Amino acid sequence: MTKEYKTITQISGPLIFLEKTEPVGYGELVQINTEDGSTKRGQVLDTSGDTVVVQVFEGTGGLNDSAGVVFTGETIKLPVSKDMLGRILSGSGEPLDEGPHIVPDKRLDINGAAMNPYSRRPPEEFIQTGISTIDGTNTLVRGQKLPIFSGSGLPHNEIALQIARQSTVLGSEEEFAVVFAAMGITHEESQTFMDDFEKTGALERAVVFLNHADDPAVERMITPRMALTAAEYLAYEHDMHVLVILTDMTNYAEALRQMGAAREEVPGRQGYPGYMYTDLASLYERAGVIKGRKGSVTQIPILTMPGDDITHPIPDLSGYITEGQIVVSRELHRKGIYPPINVLPSLSRLMGSGIGEGKTRDDHKKVSDQLYAGYAEGRDLRGLVAIVGKEALSERDRKFLEFADHFEDRFVRQGRDENRSVEDTLNISWDILSELPIKQLTRIDDKIIEKYHPAKQTTSKSEYQPQEQEVSGEQ
């Protein structure tokens, strides 16, 4: 028979402290029986010393030291089934869509199983998001973790929804699914997410977890783990390619800080716990591809940088763990450009593995490098124009100044429902690059220019070859 303990000594924020009476496991589930007959759920946070610390999921309002505590001997488990696809669940896995509870095939520990580094396979398959600034210059690769760094008030949620709707693995017959987890969002945002998923039909291949701003902070800490557990099940049990979108990791980190303060821990940078790096890594490192398994888990965590500060502890630590970042720009947003992704500070460290002949196109890497170089030079010239005026620029510099404007207006800017293929993205790139003199395309091989440059397409190969031999002869 399960014992009930009435040894609560202190209640602090979402935590209760009680005297240890027998060995208790870390992460163990707890049932708290109140005087009015209701029950609350909790989880063991600390069992060191003579005190057990329990975080209460529903909050400690109405609790007093006469409440009874029952240790269940189990950790938090998520009931999983392929029937989860198409469902909208709360941050703790309860149905929000008025549907029935999920009949589970299994119940899996939300902390996941450790992945042996040796069993990991290097990510190399291209995922098409339909967004040019990602597909063209910061390519997402299957099994990668690529965060989006944004700021308050920027349209990162719209970008997340567009990625969720449009993402696909090219040339693959395997099933593709999206697991979308939102933490600390308002009910208005929640309704927007649900309406978009239902209206566009994306819900059919998605599992959605929603944790609201007025839900307990404790639930916010388990929401991403619920989502990743569902993703791992679909990927490794049903051979699906799963894209996990986590928004907003800043709200998750704030919940972590709140828990640390309630436990009276010694704070680290800006009050966040010293173990925040390890905690974030325990989430991000659950992405990957396993040798011998067909499925994969790819992650796009989204985080808002407080004060647009990319050196803030949350983006700073995330950047160390993940394989690059997509940076959302306030400057581009003010210009009315959507999606306002600034490609210059953005980076995908695995891009080289997922593009090229047989994956995207043989000109992809060279075109991307040339776009970066041209846009960077054009942006620098904007600063010079503000000082000396446009008239002082050389003809060459004016071309690059115009290139930066065309790049933002035609490559970066696209509709919220515009789903560009990688072929479309590369063709748009060539259209913009063709406005620069060919001799300025220093990052692209002559062979690639010959094959894809629009000016070369108007001349047949047979007409062009003798001219090329004549020029090389003069040299």
N, C-alpha and C positions, 0 to 999 in steps of 0.2 A: 504494500500500500504506500502511495506517495505521501511523504511527510509535508506538513505545512509549518513554516517557521514564522514566529512573530517576534523577530529580533531587530526590527528597524531602529536604527539609532539616529539617523539624520536624513532629511530630504532637502536636496539642493538643486534647483532648476529641474532638468529632466532626469536627475539621478536620485537613486535612493541608496543608502549605505546601511548594511546590516552585519551583525556579528557572524563570523564564520563558525558553523557548528559541525560541518563535515566537508570532505573534499568536493570542490565544485569546479567544473570545467570552464575554461575561457571560451566565451562566445555561446555558452549554454543558454537555451531559451528558458524564460521564467514566466510563471503565471502569478499575477498579483490579485488576490481576492479582497475587495473592499468591504466596508461595513454595510453598505446598502445592497450588497449581493451582486454587484457588477464585477467584471473581471477586466484586467488590463494585461497587456503583454510587455515583456521586457527581455533584455539580453545582458548577460554578464560581461562587464567591461574589464574588471580587475578582480583577481582572487589572491593577490599577494598579501602577506601579513595575516592579521586576524579579522580583516574586514573584506566583505564582498561588495563591489560596486556594480549596480544594475542600472542600465539606461532604460527608461520606460517609453515605449513607442507612442502611446496616446497622451503623454504628458502626465505630470504628477498632480495636477489640479484635483482637489478633493481627497487626496491621500493623506493619511496620518500614520503614526507609529503603531496603530493597532491592526493595520492591514496584514493579511497573511501572505507569505511568499512560498511558492511551490517551484522547486527546480525540476525541470522535465527530463533532464539527461540527454536532450537533443539540441543540435544546432539549428539555425534557421534554414529551412529547405523550401525550395520552390517547386510546386507541382508542375511538371512539364509534359507537353504533348504537342503533336503537330497541329492540333486544333487551336493552339495559341494564335496561329496566323489569322489575322483579321480581327483580333480582339484588342480592346482598350482597357488597361488595368491600372489600378492605383500604384503608388510607389512601393506598396508592400505586397502587390500581386493580387489584390482583390478586384473583381470585375467592376468597371465604371460604365459599361455600355448596356446595362440592363440585361445582359446575357447570363447564362448559367455559370456556375463555377466550373473550372476546367477539370475534366476527369483525367487524372494523370496517368501517363505510362510509367513515369518515374517521379521520385522526389529527390532533387539534387541540392547538395550543400551550396549555398550562394557564394561561398568563398572560393569555389572552384578547386580543381586539382592542379598541382604544380606541373608545369610543362617542362620536360627535360630539354635543356638547350640543344643537346645533340640531336634530338628528334625534330627540331625545327628545320623547315626547308626555306631557303632564301626566297622572299617574295619577288615575283617577276611577271605576273599577268596584269595587264592594263585593265583598269576599271574606267568606263566612260561615264562621266557625270553630266555631260551635256552643257557644261559651263566652260567657255574657252580659256579663261584665266587659270583654271585648274587643269583641264585636259591638255592645253597647249604648252603651258610654261611651268606648271607645278603638278605633274601627273600623279594621280593616286594609283597605287599598285595593290593588288589583292594581298591581304595579310599585313598591310602597313597600318601604322597609327599616325595620322596626320591631323593635328589640331587646327582649329580656326581661332585666331586671336582677334577679338573684336573690342568694341567699346560700348558704353551705355548709350542706348538710343539708336544704334546702328542696326541694319536689317540682317543680323546674323541668323535669326530664326527663319526669315524668308529664304535665305540661302540654304539653310538646313533642310527645309521642306522641299525646295527644288531639287536638292541632291537626292533626298529620299524618294521623290517621284520618278526621277529620270535615270538613276544609276543602273548600269547593266554591265555584264562581262561580255565583251565582244567575242563573236565566233564560238560561243559556248552554249551547249544544249542544257547545261546543268542549271538547277533551280537557283534563283537569286531571291534573297529576303532582306528586309530592313527591320532592325530593332531600334526603336526610337524611345529614348528615355529623357524626360524633361524634369528638372529638379528646381523647386522653389519658384515656380511660375505662377502668375496671377490666373484667376479663373477666366478672365477675358482672353489671355494668351492660350489657355487650355482649350477654350471653345474654338479659337482660330485653328489650332492644330487639328482638333477632331473634325471640324468642318472641311478643312483642306484634304485630309486623308480620305474622308468619305466621298467628297465631291469628285475628286480626281481618280478614285478607284485604287489609289495606292495602298489603301488599308488591306486589300485582299492578300498582299504579300508582306504585310507588316505586323509586328507586335509592338504596341505602344504602352509605355509606362508613364503615368503622369503623377508627379508629386507637387502639390500646390503650396503656395507661399504660407498659407495658414495651417498646413499640416505640420506635425511635430518635426523639429530639426533632426531628430533621431531617424525618422523614416527616410530623410534625405540621404543619409549615409548608407542605407541599404538599397536604395533605388538603382544606382548603377550596377551593383552586384547582382541584383535580380535580372537586369537587362542582359548582362554579360553571361549569366548562367543560361538564360533562354537562348542566347546566340550560340553558345558552345554546344548546347543540345542539338539545335537545328543543323549546325555545321558538321559536328563529328558523329552524330547518330543518324542524320538524314542526308548527309553529303551535300548540303546547301552552301552557297556562298553568301555570307551574311555581312551586311554593313551595319555597324552599330554607331548611332549618332547620340552623343551625350551632351545635353545642354541644360543648365549652364554649370560648368565645373567650378566656377567661382562661388556659386551658392553651396555646392558640396563642401568646398574648402572652408566657407564661413561656418557651416554646421560643425565641421571638424574643430574649428577654433572655439566655438561655443561649448562643445563637449570638453575640450581641454581646460577652458576656464572654469567650468562647473566642477571638474575634478581637481582644480587648484594645481594644475601642472605648471612647471616652469616654462614660460613661453619662449619661442624662438623669434625669428624675424617678424616684425610687425604684429606680434601676438599670436602668430600661427604656431601650432605644435612643432617641436623639433623633428618629429617623425613624419612630417607631412610629405617629404620626398618619398619615403618608403611606402606610405599609404597610397599616394598617387600612382607609384610604380606598380603596386599590387593590382590596380585597375588597368592601367595602360598596357602592361605586359601580358594581358590576357588576349591580345591580338596575335595573329600569326597563322602560318600554314604548317601542318604536321606531315612529316614524311609518311607515305603510305595511306594517307587519308585524302579523300577527294574534296572535302569541305574546307572552308576558310573563314576566319573572323577578321574583318577590317574595321578599324575604328576612326571616327571623326569626332573627337571631343571638341566642344565649343566652350570658350571661356571669355568673359568680358574683363578687360584689363582695367582695374580701378584707376581713374584719372588718365586713361589711355597710356599707362606706364608699362612698357614692355619689360622693364626690369623689376616689376613687382614680383614678390615671391611666387605667386601662382603661375603666371606665364613663364617666369624664369626657370622654375623647377620642371614645369611641363616640357620646356624646350630641351632640357637635358635628357629626358626620358624618351621623348618621341622622335620621329624621323622627319623633322622639318616643321613648318608651320605655314598656314595661309593667313595673311594679315589683311583685315578689313580697314579701309582708310576713311577717316572722317572728311578729309579734303575732297576725295572723289564723291562722297555722299552729298556734300554741300553743292557740288556741281550738278547734282541730279543724275549721277551715273549709277546704274544698277547692273550687276552686283559691284559694289565699290571695293573690289579686291586690288590691292597694290602689289604688283608682281615683284617689285624691286626688293623689299625685305622678306618676301615670301620665298619658301624653299621646300622642295621635296627631295630628300636625300636618296630616295630609291627610284627616282624618275628614270635614271639611265638603265635600270634593270627591266623596266616595263614598256619601253618604247623602241622604235626601230623597225626594220624590215621584218615582216611576218607577225608583228604585234600591232604597230600603228602604221607608220610609213617611214621609208628610209631617210627622208629629209627632216624628220621631226626634231631631232636634237640640234641640228645646225640652224634650223629656222628659229627654234626657241632661243638659242644663244644670240642670234642676230637681233631678235626682237628686244631681248634684255639690253643689249649694247646700244641699240638705237634709241630706245625709250629713256635709258639712263642719261645719254648725252643730251637728248631733247629736254629732259627735266632740268639738267644743269644749265642749259642755255636760257631757260625761263628766268632763272635768277640773274643772269647776265643782262637780259633784256630789261629787267626792272631797273638796272643801273645805267646802262648806256643807250637803251632804245633799240628797236628792231632794225633801224636804218644802218646802224653801225656793224651789223652782222654781215659776214660773207655769204655768197650764194649757197655754199655748202652748208653753213650753219643754219640758214633759213630753212633748208630742206629738212634738217633734223628737228628743228623747232616745230615745223608743220607735222612731221612724222609723229611726234609725241601726242599732238592733238588728235590726229587720225587714229592712233593706236587706242587712245581712251574712248573715242567716239564710236569706233567700228569694231574693235577687237574686244575691249573690256565691256562695253555697254551691250546688253542684250535683254530681251524681254523676260519677265518672271516665268513665263511658260514656254520660252524658246529653248528647245532641246537640240543643240547643235551636235552633229556627229564630229568625230575627230577629223574626218575628211573636210567637212565644212570649215572647221577651225583653221586647219592648215591652208586651205584655199584663201580664206580671208587674210591670213598672215601674208601670203604671197602678194595679194592685191595691194596691201599697205606697203610691203617692202619694195614693190615695183615702182613706187614713187621716189625712191632713192636712186641715185646713179649706181649702175651695176658695180663700178669700181669701189663703191663704199660698202658693198656687202662682203666685208673681209672675213666674216665668220663662216661663210658658206663656200663649199668647194665648187670649182668651175663645173664639174660634172653634174652636181645637184642643180646649179643655176641653169645649166643647159636643159635639164629635164623638166624643171617646174616653173621657171620664171615666165610670167605671162608674155613678156616681149619676145621670148624665144619660141613661144607656141605659135606665133603668127608667121614664123619663117619655117619652112619645112627643113628637115634635117639635111636633105641632100643639097639644098641651097646654101645652108649655113656652113657645112663642113669645108668647102674649098676656101671660104673667107677665113676660117679659123686657121687653116694650114698656111695661108698667105701671110697672116699676121704673125704667126709663130716663126715663119721663115724670115721676116724682117728683123725679128728680135735676134 
